[in-house]
Amino acid sequence: MKQIKKYTTFLGVFLLMMSGTMAQTPQHRTNSTIVADVLAQLPAQNPSQYNQLMRDLVSTGEEGFMNLIGRLNPPGNKSNEAVDYALSGWIHFVANNDAQRAIAASACEKALQQPLDSEIKAMLIRQLELIGDDSNVAVLSALLTNERLSGPASQALAHIGTPAAGEALLSALLSADTDQMKTTLVNALGQAGYLQAEPVMLELLNNNPSGDLEKVLYDALGRIGTEASLQPLKKAAKQEKYVYGKINPTAAYLSLLNRLAESEPGLVEKEAKKFLSEATKLGRQDLKVAAASVLLTLPSTDKMGLLKKALKDGNIVYLTQVLNSYPYQDDEKAVKIILKTLSPKASSDVQIAILYWIGNQKVASAVSCISDYLNASNKDVQKAAVYALLETGGESALISLVGMLKSTDENAVKLAKEALEGYEGDISAALASVFNDCSSQGKIAILQLIANRRMHDQYRLVYNQLFTDDEPVKTEAAKTLRYVVAEENLSELFGLLEQTDDKYLAFIQQAVNAALSMLSPEEQMKQVMEKMNASDKKYAYYVALANSGTPQALDLIMKAYQTETGKNKQAAFDAIKQCKSFDAVYALQDIARNSKDKEEIAQAVDAIIEKVASSDKTGAVKYLFLRNAMEMAQTVKQKNNILRLLGTTDMYQAMLFVAPYMDDPELSESAAQAAMNIALNNPSFAGAETTAILNKVSKTLNNPDADYQRQSIRKYLSENPTTGGFVSLFNGKDLEGWKGLVGNPITRAKMSKKELAAAQAKADSEAFNDWKVEDGTIVFDGKGFNNLCTVKQYGDFELLVDWKLFPGPEPDAGIYLRGTPQVQIWDTARVNVGAQVGSGGLYNNQIHPSKPLKVADLKVGEWNTFRIRMIGDRVSVWLNGELVTDNVILENYWDRSLPIFPIEQIELQAHGSKVAYRDIYIKEFDRPEPFRLSEEEEKEGFRVLFDGTNMHEWTGNTKDYVLEDGNIVMHPSKSFGGNLYTKDEFDNFVLRFEFMLTPGANNGLGIRTPMEGDAAYVGMELQILDNEAPIYKDLQPYQYHGSVYGVIPAKRGYLKPTGEWNYQEVIADGDHIKVILNGTTILDGNIREAAKNGTMDHREHPGLFNKKGHIGFLGHGSEVRFRNIRIKELKN
Amino acid sequence: MTTRRQFLKTVGGVTLLTIVPRNVLGRGMIAPSDELTKGIIGVGGMGRNHIPYDGTRVVAMCDVDKNHLNEAAALVKDKIHLYHDFRDLILDKNVDIVHIATPPHWHGIMAVEAARAGKDIFCEKPMTRTIGEGKRVMEAVKQHGNIFRLNTWFRFKNTFYGLGTPVKPLKKLVDSGMLGWPLKVTISKHTGFDWKFYWVGKTHLEPQPVPPELDYDMWLGPAPYKPYNAHRVHQTFRGYWDYDAGGLGDMGQHYIDPVQYLLGKDDTSPIKVEVDAPQQHPDAVGTWRSITYTYEDGCQIVLWGGDYGNPDTPYIAGPKGNVYKNFVCDIPDWEKKLAEYPEPKPQNGDFIECVRTRQKFALNEVNGYYSATIVNMGGIALRLNRTLHYDPVKQEFINDPEANRLLNQTTRSPWNI
């Protein structure tokens, strides 16, 4: 690749696209080709593609539009999908461009005049409804007599909504002969708001219409009517006794009143008053509200009179709405009257309505009236009063609310407390001032408020309550203490710790911890140890120790747990449960495993669950500890919690682990949810096993969201493979599928079948002696080094396996991949052999990294879990969810001159120490057969540089150039991390390879180049470029694909489209360079002659005449694939 | 406390005469005659969840699918009235509260009709399928003084979906100003929300015979007539623009309404909506990558569909701090600092009490209209595949007549709103 000045070029093209000055009409294509091209690409996947495709489409004008129409099929078995996208996309695209909109609308019109299926026409009318204007009225009105299309056409006209559209609807109404047609048209006229239709509608109303026609007439007159419609509507409403009905003239009448309010205030006032009195007679509160709300908008209404009546009326529905609508601003008299009505003698409904009104309107002057109702016996009144106080706010509201705390009425205290929680401003002093006057309940509320707002200034008040005789208050004070302490209270708090009754100990401990937390862990340790050593109440200090979270603290407490008894032991246990460090999980597991006390085990398990749930450990680590916890769980609730949490681990093993619990009625729902969550979050787990589990989940789910969840499952199964996927390599019962180890892949290959069989039989018997199945795990407890090997061989795969080392002299094991050592497993404590780097490295690598990226091991004796992915010669390892080996080439330990074997067995290593494995799952990836030379090429002396399985011949940037599906793939990376080179150097040669470009791809083939520097100058570069991409339209000829960059131009136009494979042959023979692309010689020249009078790019090319060098791929920024690379060296 | 009898007397005197006498009263229970009653419209799926809502008793149901109606009726022990036409249910004098659990294209009309009959209303989300219909509902409820409840609740109770916290403490944090201003809220799978992209429509439906139990014409109601196919109706209707807006319509108000509350946008709308999505089919709802709403003050709500977006993005991002899923905040010592601020104002989440005291429910026709408007703005921008600018005062799109025609869609006769 060569850095091309593509940014400026690209910017230029971009600006042209943006400015719209250059039509984007694809030149030299006919409209029907453009339409077909666009249809093939619809629906557009993103806005820029949409804009481009629509620009193309719109450029075809009416001809293109009609072409699209011609492609529409009537409803039935042929889909209109692409045309639907094209037509609607077109309409939306031009809607705000007058000229283009007119073209589209007129094309719609033309189409509507053609003999098309009605449903297609209805669809076109719906398009026209969005963009039509006066010019389309004629064609739409012609459709108003069509039984199927009058509906859509009338709606389109209603939306156009101009006088012409209204006129068209009206004249159709005049000539309509069926009630159904009339109904349609009247409804549309109403929606169009065409006022001129009123006389015709009134006329229709006179002729005793019925059913839907009557309904739409009322509706429409309510929308468009004038004074003239008032009486007819009123008459009809009255006839119905203003009762709601399917045909509802009352609603129309009310609409009309509201509409006329501005233009005919006098008339409306008269009408509304009458209506109000009728509604009052009927006791219809909703209609009273409607009448009053009209009246209250009119300038001349006697609003005060209306208000007074409403206050007297006292109906809460009516009064509330009148109060809400009353323009009380600047009407002090009204406020006074309202407040005067608020009296203890008034009905509770009136009290409620007025109190809420005070709150809603924030009537500050009313605060003094409210206090009477704060202790009302009616709870709704009481609540309204508190609301009013809180909303009006201010100092006096605070005093009243705080005063309520003195009440002996529980509800009053509760309401006051809720209100005070939301009170803006400092409430601390006010609370303190009433504290002593409160009953226990009020005191407790105050303490809770102090805690909520962390009122450190009330520390003394809280502290003093620890010495009261009022037990509930004392307890609340103890609970509150932690929220108000400061560092300087520590010594007093330690004093409390010594003095306190055990009943309050836990709360005091929390307070001590809160104060301690302001210090560093070391300082905490120091202070606590000091006090503890001087105390004979040591147990009281364990929790404070645990708060520091230091390893020493945990050790100390654990020791206390093991050595102490009774109260002290219990206290140590409690402290471990509260310990901040995640490592407490190990201690809790030990306790649970060794305890005989079920209650103690249950508590330990609860603590483990809590620790795991709140930790930021990986899903893998959580899975491991949760699985342990499941073994120890004592209650159904614990098991459900564990299952639920397992569902958040995103671990395949966890999904398989939880699935069987679907059979337990008490756990089935949690298990189903967990399995579902894991599966749906991880499409890579899809396959036969996952499908079976999800099907079972679907049947098991039983919760309000189950239908939603089943939908999600169906979607997942329809989008992901339902066969294949991970399969188990270990059945949990015996060693079926496994065998002993014979030699190594190279020695085995040299053995005869017979020799191998005999050796295998011997190895098997040894292996099955050393390896045992125990409790669903495979355990090696032998002395030797007999690996356990899969019978099957594997190429590209992902392997999941859990493993566990046991404490002992030199814990060590590993996983051999393709018969080759190894993914390392060892005890990180073995620093003498360098094990402190952790497990999961490719231990035997010498060139490529052999150490893991980080230590992710759990303690020896715990299960760990590997996820190992091997693609080609690259290996990635995740240990306990952490990536420890990142796409590293595994070297061939048995013969370092060879690449790794393309396919071989997987082995569980035995290394003389006890090790266990469980849950072994493997997913194989399809890959093409390795590339092989043709007989002819073999004869000619070609050798393979890349066969799809390994990159053994290559070096340099193996990070961005990865192996995928048998190809070398350059993935764009931010790093621009350099090039990929052959390890060997070549002088004269024939190179054959295939490559695939993505749009705009830019790469290059370096030849006779050193590994350092710009190959185009320090060596020679043969351009690899998608030179058809629009962004490269201004290239220099010497930049075309295949050119000797800057020196000899290649012929352009022989690349296959992006996404297809190109076959290229490069012959470099002395000064003679020849490039054959897809069978066409695109370059055939002599570099010495070409450079004789200076190169085309006027640059120095010091490496042009290198005798030899590496071959390299020089890429960045875009994805390119290479495969089947082979070379023949030419003899000089 | 107002008894049901008194209540009915006050709400609609004429109904007093037709009250069915309730005779046997259990001790310590609310007398059936004091209990409010409800009628549920649409009992195919969601409507059945309305049967057990606290404090009210079902007395009537309505559905245009006979099978649905009979199946749902069997779930209730008492004898109840069954209706085919929703207006008959609204007319039923025994019904105090009308529950609307139909597909959204009916919500607006039914809510307005119930309001006109003086009934209180319990409506499923999304409130309405168009912005214009939402406005009509708001006006009708105001005009008749009804109490309206929209059925999503995360602004006032319960753990807010995958966020792992109720909204109240978040509101407190936002109001405290500790995060700074303006804020950007991201609603995506990564912050705990799932847009349920299985609610996508099919782009090709063959006409099928209408099953005898279904009144398809009434099911469609105001929506354009299109030939029947089973995928249009019942469990899969959300995949069609005529009736809803896919996962956005289904979950949008659940997710967005609490955000509107958090940001204090209960009485306004964004000024801009941008979409990044594949082109939408005119009939079938598709998927999308993102929808971004911007308010005048710079606050943003960003929706990411499917697995899109950056997993590290906070739920709320502010200039001074961020909040992530499970209420993880990156401001040092935030819990301590936050405790000193007052709690958010209490919200009334007791619908029955609201009905009694005639005060607005926590999520009502007004704030519900504004959150439904956000959902509907997104739907329009998706359908038109372009950035839209909105005037929150006039409540219409700026310089985009086509978008404005989708604000107030016309309705099929004889329906209108």
Contacts between the chains, C-beta under 8 A, distances in Angstrom:
chain1	res1	chain2	res2	distance
A	42	B	279	6.9
A	43	B	278	5.5
A	43	B	279	4.1
A	43	B	280	7.8
A	43	B	281	6.9
A	43	B	286	7.3
A	44	B	278	6.6
A	44	B	279	4.3
A	44	B	385	7.9
A	45	B	278	4.9
A	45	B	279	7.8
A	46	B	276	6.7
A	46	B	277	7.8
A	46	B	278	7.0
A	46	B	289	7.9
A	47	B	275	7.7
A	47	B	276	6.4
A	47	B	277	7.9
A	47	B	385	6.6
A	47	B	386	7.8
A	50	B	279	5.2
A	50	B	385	5.6
A	75	B	206	7.1
A	75	B	207	5.0
A	75	B	227	5.3
A	76	B	206	6.2
A	76	B	207	7.2
A	77	B	206	5.9
A	79	B	203	6.8
A	79	B	204	3.6
A	80	B	204	7.1
A	81	B	203	4.2
A	81	B	204	5.5
A	81	B	281	7.2
A	84	B	203	6.8
A	84	B	281	5.9
A	84	B	282	5.6
A	84	B	283	7.0
A	85	B	279	5.8
A	85	B	281	6.2
A	85	B	282	7.9
A	87	B	282	7.7
A	88	B	281	7.4
A	88	B	282	3.8
A	89	B	279	5.7
A	89	B	385	7.2
A	91	B	402	7.9
A	92	B	383	7.3
A	92	B	384	4.7
A	92	B	385	6.0
A	92	B	386	7.2
A	92	B	402	6.8
A	93	B	385	8.0
A	95	B	384	7.4
A	95	B	400	7.6
A	95	B	401	7.1
A	95	B	402	3.6
A	96	B	399	7.0
A	96	B	400	5.9
A	96	B	401	7.3
A	96	B	402	6.7
A	119	B	226	7.6
A	119	B	227	6.5
A	122	B	224	7.4
A	122	B	225	7.4
A	123	B	282	7.7
A	126	B	224	6.4
A	126	B	282	7.8
A	127	B	282	7.9
A	129	B	405	7.0
A	129	B	410	7.1
A	130	B	402	5.1
A	130	B	405	5.5
A	130	B	406	7.5
A	131	B	402	5.9
A	151	B	225	6.7
A	151	B	412	5.9
A	151	B	413	6.3
A	152	B	224	6.8
A	154	B	413	7.5
A	155	B	224	7.9
A	155	B	410	3.9
A	155	B	411	7.7
A	155	B	412	7.1
A	156	B	410	7.8
A	158	B	410	5.0
A	159	B	405	5.4
A	159	B	410	5.4
A	183	B	413	5.3
A	183	B	414	5.4
A	184	B	413	4.4
A	187	B	411	7.8
A	187	B	413	4.0
A	187	B	414	5.9
A	187	B	415	7.8
A	187	B	416	5.8
A	188	B	410	7.4
A	188	B	413	7.2
A	190	B	416	6.4
A	191	B	410	5.5
A	191	B	411	7.2
A	191	B	416	6.0
A	212	B	413	7.3
A	212	B	414	3.9
A	213	B	414	7.9
A	215	B	414	5.5
A	216	B	413	6.5
A	216	B	414	4.9
A	216	B	416	7.3
A	219	B	416	5.5
A	243	B	14	7.5
A	244	B	90	6.6
A	244	B	91	6.3
A	244	B	113	7.8
A	244	B	116	5.8
A	244	B	117	3.6
A	244	B	118	7.2
A	245	B	87	7.5
A	245	B	91	6.6
A	246	B	85	7.1
A	246	B	87	4.6
A	246	B	88	7.8
A	246	B	91	7.7
A	248	B	113	7.8
A	248	B	116	6.3
A	250	B	116	7.4
A	251	B	116	4.7
A	254	B	143	6.9
A	258	B	143	7.5
A	282	B	13	6.8
A	282	B	14	6.6
A	283	B	9	7.6
A	283	B	10	8.0
A	283	B	12	6.8
A	283	B	13	2.7
A	283	B	14	6.7
A	284	B	12	6.1
A	284	B	13	7.3
A	284	B	14	7.5
A	284	B	118	6.7
A	285	B	10	6.4
A	285	B	11	5.6
A	285	B	12	6.9
A	285	B	118	6.7
A	285	B	145	6.9
A	286	B	11	7.7
A	286	B	12	7.5
A	286	B	115	7.8
A	286	B	116	7.8
A	286	B	117	7.6
A	286	B	118	3.2
A	286	B	144	4.2
A	286	B	145	6.0
A	286	B	146	6.9
A	287	B	118	7.4
A	287	B	144	7.7
A	289	B	143	7.2
A	289	B	144	5.8
A	289	B	145	3.7
A	290	B	143	5.0
A	290	B	144	5.7
A	290	B	145	7.9
A	293	B	142	7.3
A	293	B	143	6.1
A	315	B	10	5.0
A	316	B	2	7.7
A	316	B	10	6.6
A	316	B	357	7.3
A	316	B	358	5.3
A	317	B	10	6.2
A	317	B	11	6.0
A	317	B	145	5.6
A	317	B	358	5.6
A	318	B	145	7.3
A	320	B	145	6.9
A	320	B	358	4.0
A	320	B	359	7.5
A	321	B	145	3.8
A	321	B	358	7.6
A	349	B	2	7.0
A	349	B	10	7.7
A	352	B	357	5.1
A	352	B	358	7.8
A	353	B	358	7.0
A	356	B	357	6.8
A	356	B	358	8.0
A	356	B	359	5.4
A	378	B	1	6.9
A	379	B	1	7.6
A	380	B	1	7.0
A	380	B	353	6.9
A	380	B	356	6.2
A	380	B	357	5.3
A	383	B	353	7.9
A	383	B	357	7.9
A	384	B	357	6.7
A	387	B	346	8.0
A	390	B	345	7.3
A	390	B	346	7.9
A	418	B	346	5.7
A	419	B	346	7.4
A	421	B	342	6.8
A	421	B	343	4.0
A	422	B	342	5.1
A	422	B	343	4.6
A	422	B	344	6.5
A	422	B	345	5.1
A	422	B	346	6.3
A	423	B	342	5.8
A	424	B	342	5.0
A	425	B	342	7.7
A	452	B	339	6.6
A	452	B	343	7.5
A	453	B	339	5.8
A	453	B	340	5.8
A	453	B	342	7.9
A	454	B	336	6.4
A	454	B	339	4.1
A	454	B	340	6.0
A	483	B	339	7.5
A	704	B	49	6.9
A	707	B	45	7.3
A	707	B	235	7.4
A	708	B	196	6.7
A	711	B	196	7.4
A	711	B	198	4.5
A	712	B	194	7.9
A	712	B	196	7.5
A	712	B	198	6.3
A	714	B	198	7.1
A	715	B	197	7.4
A	715	B	198	4.4
